[in-house]
Amino acid sequence: MIDRTARPGPVLPARQPGPAVARAGSPAAAFGDLLQRASARLTLSNHAARRIERRDLGLDAPRLQRLDAAIDRAASKGARNTVVVLDNLAVIVDVPGRTIVTALDTTRGKENVFTNIDSVVIA
C-alpha cells in the first residue's frame, strides 16, 4: 500500500538565471571581471551581457560606479524599474534586484522607446 500522506523529498528552488558565462579574452569576459571588481552589488542578466558584448558598449569602472550610485538614488525614491542614462548609454535596471536587464547605445537605437519603467536617472 502507498502512503499518500507522506511528504515528498525536499523541493529544490528554481534555478535563477545568473550572469552570462563569457569566454576568456572576450569583451564580455573583461566586462564581467570589471563588473565584479567595480561593484559586487550589481548583477548582469544574460540578455544584457550579450548586448554589451555584441555592441561593445564600453562600461568601464567609472561608468559602473556612476551606475551603482544612480541605482542607489533610484532605490531611495522607491523605483522598481528604471532607465539609467550614462552619456550615450541607456541601461535598464531592475532596482530591487540590482540587475542590469539590458543596455543600448542611444546614438544607434532606432526608436529609443522604453516601456514598463517607473523612473529615469541621468547619471
BELMO-V238074 format. One line per field, one symbol per residue. ss: DSSP state (a for helix, b for strand, c for the rest). A space follows every 10 residues. Layout:
ss=???
This chain:
ss=cccccccccc cccccccccc ccccccaaaa aaaaaaaacc ccbbcaaaaa aaaaaccccc aaaaaaaaaa aaaaaacccc bbbbbbccbb bbbbccccbb bbbbbccccc ccccccccbb bbc
